[in-house]
Amino acid sequence: MYTDKTLVCKDCGNEFVFTAGEQEFYAEKGFTNEPQRCKQCRDAKKNASRNREMFTAVCASCGKEAVVPFKPRDDRPVYCSECFAKQKAE
């Protein structure tokens, strides 16, 4: 039913094969679009989002050190994960 297709990566421009097995997997999952990136570029994109810079701050509620994925500003409180969860629950 499915046959291997050669596609072109939108990031690096190299050709890659979208195998029949991958196409079947996509169909089972309900994906309607073909992949636009080769495996190397997909992996690089995933790793780039995981390696974001983290910042330390003092929790405005309990005073513990908090590590957050944004640069804290003086005009906004920063909470550790425990206090943030409590704030969100209220």
Distance bins in CASP14 RR format, pairs under 12 A and 6 or more apart:
PFRMAT RR
TARGET T0000
AUTHOR 0000-0000-0000
RMODE 2
METHOD distances of the structure
MODEL  1
1 20 1 0 0 1 0 0 0 0 0 0 0
1 21 0 0 0 0 0 1 0 0 0 0 0
1 23 0 0 0 0 1 0 0 0 0 0 0
1 24 1 0 0 1 0 0 0 0 0 0 0
1 27 0 0 0 0 1 0 0 0 0 0 0
2 18 0 0 0 0 1 0 0 0 0 0 0
2 19 0 0 0 0 1 0 0 0 0 0 0
2 20 1 1 0 0 0 0 0 0 0 0 0
2 21 1 0 0 1 0 0 0 0 0 0 0
2 22 0 0 0 0 1 0 0 0 0 0 0
2 23 1 0 1 0 0 0 0 0 0 0 0
2 24 1 0 1 0 0 0 0 0 0 0 0
2 25 0 0 0 0 1 0 0 0 0 0 0
2 26 0 0 0 0 1 0 0 0 0 0 0
2 27 1 0 0 1 0 0 0 0 0 0 0
2 28 0 0 0 0 0 1 0 0 0 0 0
2 34 0 0 0 0 0 1 0 0 0 0 0
3 17 0 0 0 0 0 1 0 0 0 0 0
3 18 0 0 0 0 1 0 0 0 0 0 0
3 19 0 0 0 0 1 0 0 0 0 0 0
3 20 1 0 1 0 0 0 0 0 0 0 0
3 21 0 0 0 0 0 1 0 0 0 0 0
3 22 0 0 0 0 0 1 0 0 0 0 0
3 23 0 0 0 0 1 0 0 0 0 0 0
3 24 0 0 0 0 0 1 0 0 0 0 0
4 15 0 0 0 0 0 1 0 0 0 0 0
4 16 0 0 0 0 0 1 0 0 0 0 0
4 17 1 0 1 0 0 0 0 0 0 0 0
4 18 1 0 0 1 0 0 0 0 0 0 0
4 19 1 0 1 0 0 0 0 0 0 0 0
4 20 1 0 1 0 0 0 0 0 0 0 0
4 21 0 0 0 0 1 0 0 0 0 0 0
4 22 0 0 0 0 1 0 0 0 0 0 0
4 23 0 0 0 0 1 0 0 0 0 0 0
4 24 0 0 0 0 0 1 0 0 0 0 0
5 15 0 0 0 0 0 1 0 0 0 0 0
5 16 0 0 0 0 1 0 0 0 0 0 0
5 17 1 0 0 1 0 0 0 0 0 0 0
5 18 1 0 1 0 0 0 0 0 0 0 0
5 19 0 0 0 0 1 0 0 0 0 0 0
5 20 0 0 0 0 1 0 0 0 0 0 0
5 21 0 0 0 0 0 1 0 0 0 0 0
5 22 0 0 0 0 1 0 0 0 0 0 0
5 23 1 0 0 1 0 0 0 0 0 0 0
5 26 0 0 0 0 0 1 0 0 0 0 0
5 34 1 0 0 1 0 0 0 0 0 0 0
5 35 0 0 0 0 0 1 0 0 0 0 0
6 14 0 0 0 0 0 1 0 0 0 0 0
6 15 1 0 1 0 0 0 0 0 0 0 0
6 16 1 0 0 1 0 0 0 0 0 0 0
6 17 1 0 1 0 0 0 0 0 0 0 0
6 18 1 0 0 1 0 0 0 0 0 0 0
6 19 0 0 0 0 0 1 0 0 0 0 0
6 34 0 0 0 0 0 1 0 0 0 0 0
6 38 0 0 0 0 0 1 0 0 0 0 0
7 13 0 0 0 0 1 0 0 0 0 0 0
7 14 0 0 0 0 1 0 0 0 0 0 0
7 15 1 0 0 1 0 0 0 0 0 0 0
7 16 1 0 1 0 0 0 0 0 0 0 0
7 17 1 0 0 1 0 0 0 0 0 0 0
7 18 1 0 1 0 0 0 0 0 0 0 0
7 19 0 0 0 0 0 1 0 0 0 0 0
7 22 0 0 0 0 0 1 0 0 0 0 0
7 23 0 0 0 0 0 1 0 0 0 0 0
7 33 0 0 0 0 0 1 0 0 0 0 0
7 34 1 0 0 1 0 0 0 0 0 0 0
7 35 1 0 0 1 0 0 0 0 0 0 0
7 36 1 0 0 1 0 0 0 0 0 0 0
7 37 0 0 0 0 1 0 0 0 0 0 0
7 38 0 0 0 0 1 0 0 0 0 0 0
7 39 0 0 0 0 0 1 0 0 0 0 0
7 41 0 0 0 0 0 1 0 0 0 0 0
8 14 1 0 0 1 0 0 0 0 0 0 0
8 15 1 0 1 0 0 0 0 0 0 0 0
8 16 1 0 0 1 0 0 0 0 0 0 0
8 17 0 0 0 0 0 1 0 0 0 0 0
8 18 0 0 0 0 0 1 0 0 0 0 0
8 34 0 0 0 0 0 1 0 0 0 0 0
8 35 0 0 0 0 0 1 0 0 0 0 0
8 36 0 0 0 0 1 0 0 0 0 0 0
8 37 0 0 0 0 0 1 0 0 0 0 0
8 38 0 0 0 0 1 0 0 0 0 0 0
8 41 0 0 0 0 0 1 0 0 0 0 0
9 15 1 0 0 1 0 0 0 0 0 0 0
9 16 1 0 1 0 0 0 0 0 0 0 0
9 17 0 0 0 0 0 1 0 0 0 0 0
9 18 0 0 0 0 0 1 0 0 0 0 0
9 34 0 0 0 0 0 1 0 0 0 0 0
9 35 0 0 0 0 1 0 0 0 0 0 0
9 36 1 0 0 1 0 0 0 0 0 0 0
9 37 1 0 1 0 0 0 0 0 0 0 0
9 38 1 0 1 0 0 0 0 0 0 0 0
9 39 0 0 0 0 1 0 0 0 0 0 0
9 40 0 0 0 0 1 0 0 0 0 0 0
9 41 1 0 1 0 0 0 0 0 0 0 0
9 42 0 0 0 0 1 0 0 0 0 0 0
9 43 0 0 0 0 0 1 0 0 0 0 0
9 44 0 0 0 0 0 1 0 0 0 0 0
9 45 0 0 0 0 0 1 0 0 0 0 0
10 16 0 0 0 0 0 1 0 0 0 0 0
10 33 0 0 0 0 0 1 0 0 0 0 0
10 34 0 0 0 0 0 1 0 0 0 0 0
10 35 0 0 0 0 1 0 0 0 0 0 0
10 36 1 0 1 0 0 0 0 0 0 0 0
10 37 1 0 0 1 0 0 0 0 0 0 0
10 38 0 0 0 0 1 0 0 0 0 0 0
10 41 0 0 0 0 1 0 0 0 0 0 0
10 42 0 0 0 0 0 1 0 0 0 0 0
10 45 0 0 0 0 0 1 0 0 0 0 0
11 35 0 0 0 0 0 1 0 0 0 0 0
11 36 0 0 0 0 1 0 0 0 0 0 0
11 37 1 0 1 0 0 0 0 0 0 0 0
11 38 1 0 0 1 0 0 0 0 0 0 0
11 39 0 0 0 0 0 1 0 0 0 0 0
11 40 0 0 0 0 1 0 0 0 0 0 0
11 41 1 0 1 0 0 0 0 0 0 0 0
11 42 0 0 0 0 1 0 0 0 0 0 0
11 43 0 0 0 0 0 1 0 0 0 0 0
11 44 0 0 0 0 1 0 0 0 0 0 0
11 45 1 0 0 1 0 0 0 0 0 0 0
11 48 0 0 0 0 0 1 0 0 0 0 0
12 36 0 0 0 0 0 1 0 0 0 0 0
12 37 0 0 0 0 1 0 0 0 0 0 0
12 38 1 0 0 1 0 0 0 0 0 0 0
12 39 0 0 0 0 0 1 0 0 0 0 0
12 40 1 0 0 1 0 0 0 0 0 0 0
12 41 1 0 1 0 0 0 0 0 0 0 0
12 42 0 0 0 0 0 1 0 0 0 0 0
12 43 0 0 0 0 0 1 0 0 0 0 0
12 44 0 0 0 0 1 0 0 0 0 0 0
12 45 0 0 0 0 0 1 0 0 0 0 0
13 36 0 0 0 0 0 1 0 0 0 0 0
13 37 0 0 0 0 1 0 0 0 0 0 0
13 38 0 0 0 0 1 0 0 0 0 0 0
13 40 0 0 0 0 0 1 0 0 0 0 0
13 41 0 0 0 0 1 0 0 0 0 0 0
14 37 0 0 0 0 1 0 0 0 0 0 0
14 38 1 0 1 0 0 0 0 0 0 0 0
14 39 0 0 0 0 0 1 0 0 0 0 0
14 40 0 0 0 0 1 0 0 0 0 0 0
14 41 0 0 0 0 1 0 0 0 0 0 0
15 38 0 0 0 0 1 0 0 0 0 0 0
16 22 0 0 0 0 0 1 0 0 0 0 0
16 34 0 0 0 0 0 1 0 0 0 0 0
16 35 0 0 0 0 1 0 0 0 0 0 0
16 36 0 0 0 0 0 1 0 0 0 0 0
16 37 0 0 0 0 1 0 0 0 0 0 0
16 38 1 1 0 0 0 0 0 0 0 0 0
16 39 1 0 0 1 0 0 0 0 0 0 0
16 40 0 0 0 0 1 0 0 0 0 0 0
16 41 0 0 0 0 1 0 0 0 0 0 0
16 42 0 0 0 0 1 0 0 0 0 0 0
17 23 0 0 0 0 0 1 0 0 0 0 0
17 34 0 0 0 0 0 1 0 0 0 0 0
17 35 0 0 0 0 0 1 0 0 0 0 0
17 38 0 0 0 0 1 0 0 0 0 0 0
17 39 0 0 0 0 0 1 0 0 0 0 0
18 24 0 0 0 0 0 1 0 0 0 0 0
18 25 0 0 0 0 0 1 0 0 0 0 0
18 26 0 0 0 0 1 0 0 0 0 0 0
18 27 0 0 0 0 0 1 0 0 0 0 0
18 31 0 0 0 0 0 1 0 0 0 0 0
18 33 0 0 0 0 0 1 0 0 0 0 0
18 34 1 0 1 0 0 0 0 0 0 0 0
18 35 1 0 0 1 0 0 0 0 0 0 0
18 36 0 0 0 0 0 1 0 0 0 0 0
18 37 0 0 0 0 0 1 0 0 0 0 0
18 38 0 0 0 0 1 0 0 0 0 0 0
18 39 0 0 0 0 0 1 0 0 0 0 0
19 25 0 0 0 0 1 0 0 0 0 0 0
19 26 0 0 0 0 0 1 0 0 0 0 0
19 34 0 0 0 0 0 1 0 0 0 0 0
19 35 0 0 0 0 0 1 0 0 0 0 0
19 39 0 0 0 0 0 1 0 0 0 0 0
20 26 0 0 0 0 0 1 0 0 0 0 0
20 27 0 0 0 0 0 1 0 0 0 0 0
21 27 0 0 0 0 1 0 0 0 0 0 0
21 28 0 0 0 0 1 0 0 0 0 0 0
22 28 0 0 0 0 0 1 0 0 0 0 0
22 29 0 0 0 0 0 1 0 0 0 0 0
22 31 0 0 0 0 1 0 0 0 0 0 0
22 34 0 0 0 0 1 0 0 0 0 0 0
22 35 1 0 0 1 0 0 0 0 0 0 0
22 39 0 0 0 0 0 1 0 0 0 0 0
22 42 0 0 0 0 0 1 0 0 0 0 0
23 29 0 0 0 0 0 1 0 0 0 0 0
23 30 0 0 0 0 0 1 0 0 0 0 0
23 31 0 0 0 0 1 0 0 0 0 0 0
23 32 0 0 0 0 0 1 0 0 0 0 0
23 33 0 0 0 0 0 1 0 0 0 0 0
23 34 0 0 0 0 1 0 0 0 0 0 0
23 35 0 0 0 0 1 0 0 0 0 0 0
24 30 0 0 0 0 0 1 0 0 0 0 0
24 31 0 0 0 0 0 1 0 0 0 0 0
25 31 0 0 0 0 1 0 0 0 0 0 0
25 35 0 0 0 0 0 1 0 0 0 0 0
26 32 0 0 0 0 1 0 0 0 0 0 0
26 33 0 0 0 0 1 0 0 0 0 0 0
26 34 1 0 0 1 0 0 0 0 0 0 0
26 35 0 0 0 0 1 0 0 0 0 0 0
27 33 0 0 0 0 0 1 0 0 0 0 0
27 34 0 0 0 0 0 1 0 0 0 0 0
35 41 0 0 0 0 1 0 0 0 0 0 0
35 42 1 0 0 1 0 0 0 0 0 0 0
35 45 0 0 0 0 0 1 0 0 0 0 0
36 42 0 0 0 0 1 0 0 0 0 0 0
36 45 0 0 0 0 0 1 0 0 0 0 0
37 43 0 0 0 0 1 0 0 0 0 0 0
37 44 0 0 0 0 1 0 0 0 0 0 0
37 45 1 0 0 1 0 0 0 0 0 0 0
37 46 0 0 0 0 0 1 0 0 0 0 0
38 44 0 0 0 0 1 0 0 0 0 0 0
38 45 0 0 0 0 0 1 0 0 0 0 0
39 45 0 0 0 0 0 1 0 0 0 0 0
39 46 0 0 0 0 0 1 0 0 0 0 0
40 46 0 0 0 0 0 1 0 0 0 0 0
40 47 0 0 0 0 0 1 0 0 0 0 0
41 47 0 0 0 0 0 1 0 0 0 0 0
41 48 0 0 0 0 0 1 0 0 0 0 0
42 48 0 0 0 0 0 1 0 0 0 0 0
42 49 0 0 0 0 0 1 0 0 0 0 0
43 49 0 0 0 0 0 1 0 0 0 0 0
43 50 0 0 0 0 0 1 0 0 0 0 0
44 50 0 0 0 0 0 1 0 0 0 0 0
44 51 0 0 0 0 0 1 0 0 0 0 0
45 51 0 0 0 0 0 1 0 0 0 0 0
49 69 0 0 0 0 0 1 0 0 0 0 0
50 69 0 0 0 0 0 1 0 0 0 0 0
51 69 0 0 0 0 0 1 0 0 0 0 0
52 67 0 0 0 0 0 1 0 0 0 0 0
52 68 0 0 0 0 0 1 0 0 0 0 0
52 69 1 0 1 0 0 0 0 0 0 0 0
52 70 0 0 0 0 1 0 0 0 0 0 0
52 71 0 0 0 0 0 1 0 0 0 0 0
53 67 0 0 0 0 0 1 0 0 0 0 0
53 68 0 0 0 0 0 1 0 0 0 0 0
53 69 1 0 0 1 0 0 0 0 0 0 0
53 70 0 0 0 0 1 0 0 0 0 0 0
53 71 0 0 0 0 1 0 0 0 0 0 0
54 65 0 0 0 0 0 1 0 0 0 0 0
54 66 0 0 0 0 0 1 0 0 0 0 0
54 67 1 0 1 0 0 0 0 0 0 0 0
54 68 1 0 0 1 0 0 0 0 0 0 0
54 69 1 0 1 0 0 0 0 0 0 0 0
54 70 0 0 0 0 1 0 0 0 0 0 0
54 71 0 0 0 0 0 1 0 0 0 0 0
54 72 0 0 0 0 0 1 0 0 0 0 0
55 65 0 0 0 0 0 1 0 0 0 0 0
55 66 0 0 0 0 1 0 0 0 0 0 0
55 67 1 0 0 1 0 0 0 0 0 0 0
55 68 1 0 1 0 0 0 0 0 0 0 0
55 69 1 0 0 1 0 0 0 0 0 0 0
55 70 1 0 0 1 0 0 0 0 0 0 0
55 71 1 0 1 0 0 0 0 0 0 0 0
55 72 1 0 0 1 0 0 0 0 0 0 0
55 73 0 0 0 0 0 1 0 0 0 0 0
55 78 0 0 0 0 1 0 0 0 0 0 0
56 64 0 0 0 0 0 1 0 0 0 0 0
56 65 1 0 1 0 0 0 0 0 0 0 0
56 66 1 0 0 1 0 0 0 0 0 0 0
56 67 1 0 1 0 0 0 0 0 0 0 0
56 68 1 0 0 1 0 0 0 0 0 0 0
56 69 0 0 0 0 0 1 0 0 0 0 0
56 70 0 0 0 0 0 1 0 0 0 0 0
56 71 0 0 0 0 0 1 0 0 0 0 0
56 72 0 0 0 0 1 0 0 0 0 0 0
56 78 0 0 0 0 1 0 0 0 0 0 0
56 80 0 0 0 0 0 1 0 0 0 0 0
57 63 0 0 0 0 1 0 0 0 0 0 0
57 64 0 0 0 0 0 1 0 0 0 0 0
57 65 1 0 0 1 0 0 0 0 0 0 0
57 66 1 0 1 0 0 0 0 0 0 0 0
57 67 1 0 0 1 0 0 0 0 0 0 0
57 68 1 0 1 0 0 0 0 0 0 0 0
57 69 0 0 0 0 0 1 0 0 0 0 0
57 70 0 0 0 0 1 0 0 0 0 0 0
57 71 0 0 0 0 1 0 0 0 0 0 0
57 72 1 0 1 0 0 0 0 0 0 0 0
57 73 0 0 0 0 1 0 0 0 0 0 0
57 74 0 0 0 0 0 1 0 0 0 0 0
57 76 0 0 0 0 0 1 0 0 0 0 0
57 77 0 0 0 0 1 0 0 0 0 0 0
57 78 1 0 1 0 0 0 0 0 0 0 0
57 79 0 0 0 0 1 0 0 0 0 0 0
57 80 0 0 0 0 1 0 0 0 0 0 0
57 83 0 0 0 0 0 1 0 0 0 0 0
57 84 0 0 0 0 0 1 0 0 0 0 0
58 64 1 0 0 1 0 0 0 0 0 0 0
58 65 1 0 0 1 0 0 0 0 0 0 0
58 66 1 0 0 1 0 0 0 0 0 0 0
58 67 0 0 0 0 0 1 0 0 0 0 0
58 68 0 0 0 0 0 1 0 0 0 0 0
58 72 0 0 0 0 1 0 0 0 0 0 0
58 74 0 0 0 0 0 1 0 0 0 0 0
58 77 0 0 0 0 1 0 0 0 0 0 0
58 78 1 0 0 1 0 0 0 0 0 0 0
58 79 0 0 0 0 1 0 0 0 0 0 0
58 80 0 0 0 0 1 0 0 0 0 0 0
58 83 0 0 0 0 0 1 0 0 0 0 0
59 65 1 0 0 1 0 0 0 0 0 0 0
59 66 1 0 1 0 0 0 0 0 0 0 0
59 67 0 0 0 0 0 1 0 0 0 0 0
59 68 0 0 0 0 1 0 0 0 0 0 0
59 72 0 0 0 0 0 1 0 0 0 0 0
59 77 0 0 0 0 1 0 0 0 0 0 0
59 78 1 0 0 1 0 0 0 0 0 0 0
59 79 1 0 1 0 0 0 0 0 0 0 0
59 80 1 0 1 0 0 0 0 0 0 0 0
59 81 0 0 0 0 1 0 0 0 0 0 0
59 82 0 0 0 0 1 0 0 0 0 0 0
59 83 1 0 1 0 0 0 0 0 0 0 0
59 84 0 0 0 0 1 0 0 0 0 0 0
59 85 0 0 0 0 0 1 0 0 0 0 0
59 86 0 0 0 0 0 1 0 0 0 0 0
59 87 0 0 0 0 0 1 0 0 0 0 0
60 66 0 0 0 0 1 0 0 0 0 0 0
60 68 0 0 0 0 0 1 0 0 0 0 0
60 72 0 0 0 0 1 0 0 0 0 0 0
60 73 0 0 0 0 0 1 0 0 0 0 0
60 74 0 0 0 0 0 1 0 0 0 0 0
60 75 0 0 0 0 0 1 0 0 0 0 0
60 76 0 0 0 0 1 0 0 0 0 0 0
60 77 1 1 0 0 0 0 0 0 0 0 0
60 78 1 0 1 0 0 0 0 0 0 0 0
60 79 1 0 1 0 0 0 0 0 0 0 0
60 80 0 0 0 0 1 0 0 0 0 0 0
60 83 1 0 0 1 0 0 0 0 0 0 0
60 84 0 0 0 0 0 1 0 0 0 0 0
60 86 0 0 0 0 0 1 0 0 0 0 0
60 87 0 0 0 0 1 0 0 0 0 0 0
61 77 1 0 0 1 0 0 0 0 0 0 0
61 78 0 0 0 0 1 0 0 0 0 0 0
61 79 1 0 1 0 0 0 0 0 0 0 0
61 80 1 0 0 1 0 0 0 0 0 0 0
61 81 0 0 0 0 0 1 0 0 0 0 0
61 82 0 0 0 0 1 0 0 0 0 0 0
61 83 1 1 0 0 0 0 0 0 0 0 0
61 84 0 0 0 0 1 0 0 0 0 0 0
61 85 0 0 0 0 0 1 0 0 0 0 0
61 86 1 0 0 1 0 0 0 0 0 0 0
61 87 1 0 0 1 0 0 0 0 0 0 0
61 90 0 0 0 0 0 1 0 0 0 0 0
62 77 0 0 0 0 0 1 0 0 0 0 0
62 78 0 0 0 0 0 1 0 0 0 0 0
62 79 0 0 0 0 1 0 0 0 0 0 0
62 80 1 0 0 1 0 0 0 0 0 0 0
62 81 0 0 0 0 0 1 0 0 0 0 0
62 82 1 0 0 1 0 0 0 0 0 0 0
62 83 1 0 1 0 0 0 0 0 0 0 0
62 84 0 0 0 0 0 1 0 0 0 0 0
62 86 0 0 0 0 1 0 0 0 0 0 0
62 87 0 0 0 0 0 1 0 0 0 0 0
63 77 0 0 0 0 0 1 0 0 0 0 0
63 78 0 0 0 0 0 1 0 0 0 0 0
63 79 0 0 0 0 1 0 0 0 0 0 0
63 80 1 0 0 1 0 0 0 0 0 0 0
63 82 0 0 0 0 0 1 0 0 0 0 0
63 83 0 0 0 0 1 0 0 0 0 0 0
64 78 0 0 0 0 0 1 0 0 0 0 0
64 79 0 0 0 0 1 0 0 0 0 0 0
64 80 1 0 1 0 0 0 0 0 0 0 0
64 81 0 0 0 0 1 0 0 0 0 0 0
64 82 0 0 0 0 1 0 0 0 0 0 0
64 83 0 0 0 0 1 0 0 0 0 0 0
64 84 0 0 0 0 0 1 0 0 0 0 0
65 72 0 0 0 0 0 1 0 0 0 0 0
65 78 0 0 0 0 0 1 0 0 0 0 0
65 79 0 0 0 0 0 1 0 0 0 0 0
65 80 1 0 0 1 0 0 0 0 0 0 0
65 81 0 0 0 0 0 1 0 0 0 0 0
66 72 0 0 0 0 1 0 0 0 0 0 0
66 77 0 0 0 0 0 1 0 0 0 0 0
66 78 1 0 1 0 0 0 0 0 0 0 0
66 79 1 0 0 1 0 0 0 0 0 0 0
66 80 1 1 0 0 0 0 0 0 0 0 0
66 81 1 0 0 1 0 0 0 0 0 0 0
66 82 0 0 0 0 1 0 0 0 0 0 0
66 83 0 0 0 0 1 0 0 0 0 0 0
66 84 0 0 0 0 1 0 0 0 0 0 0
67 78 0 0 0 0 0 1 0 0 0 0 0
67 79 0 0 0 0 0 1 0 0 0 0 0
67 80 0 0 0 0 1 0 0 0 0 0 0
67 81 0 0 0 0 1 0 0 0 0 0 0
67 84 0 0 0 0 0 1 0 0 0 0 0
68 76 0 0 0 0 0 1 0 0 0 0 0
68 77 0 0 0 0 0 1 0 0 0 0 0
68 78 1 0 1 0 0 0 0 0 0 0 0
68 79 0 0 0 0 1 0 0 0 0 0 0
68 80 0 0 0 0 1 0 0 0 0 0 0
68 81 0 0 0 0 1 0 0 0 0 0 0
68 83 0 0 0 0 0 1 0 0 0 0 0
68 84 0 0 0 0 1 0 0 0 0 0 0
69 78 0 0 0 0 0 1 0 0 0 0 0
69 81 0 0 0 0 0 1 0 0 0 0 0
70 76 0 0 0 0 1 0 0 0 0 0 0
70 78 0 0 0 0 1 0 0 0 0 0 0
71 78 0 0 0 0 0 1 0 0 0 0 0
72 78 1 0 1 0 0 0 0 0 0 0 0
72 79 0 0 0 0 0 1 0 0 0 0 0
77 83 0 0 0 0 1 0 0 0 0 0 0
77 84 0 0 0 0 1 0 0 0 0 0 0
77 87 0 0 0 0 1 0 0 0 0 0 0
78 84 0 0 0 0 1 0 0 0 0 0 0
78 87 0 0 0 0 0 1 0 0 0 0 0
79 85 0 0 0 0 1 0 0 0 0 0 0
79 86 0 0 0 0 1 0 0 0 0 0 0
79 87 1 0 1 0 0 0 0 0 0 0 0
79 88 0 0 0 0 1 0 0 0 0 0 0
79 90 0 0 0 0 0 1 0 0 0 0 0
80 86 0 0 0 0 1 0 0 0 0 0 0
80 87 0 0 0 0 0 1 0 0 0 0 0
81 87 0 0 0 0 0 1 0 0 0 0 0
81 88 0 0 0 0 0 1 0 0 0 0 0
82 88 0 0 0 0 0 1 0 0 0 0 0
82 89 0 0 0 0 0 1 0 0 0 0 0
83 89 0 0 0 0 0 1 0 0 0 0 0
83 90 0 0 0 0 0 1 0 0 0 0 0
84 90 0 0 0 0 0 1 0 0 0 0 0
END
